[in-house]
């Protein structure tokens, strides 16, 4: 199979999220707020970092589709347990800079 052209690939945005029980809470928040169809449009991905000491213990990096960024941020804000998006970037390298 031929690889996709850069213009046909999904544009991703990387989010640094802080809170408690993030693995389950992020998925539940998006599913409750956007629904199953929206969850598939988000294209949620979990990123493992090489340097975990740069970020706090209760934080995680996720990647989402660029068009659904506002919906993801809204779903994290309305979730009862506190989760906050600390930074959004188009690259992982830009996310690491402060």
Beta strands, then each sheet from edge to edge (+ up, - down):
strand 1: 12-19
strand 2: 45-47
strand 3: 59-65
strand 4: 83-89
sheet 1: 2+ 3- 1+ 4-
end
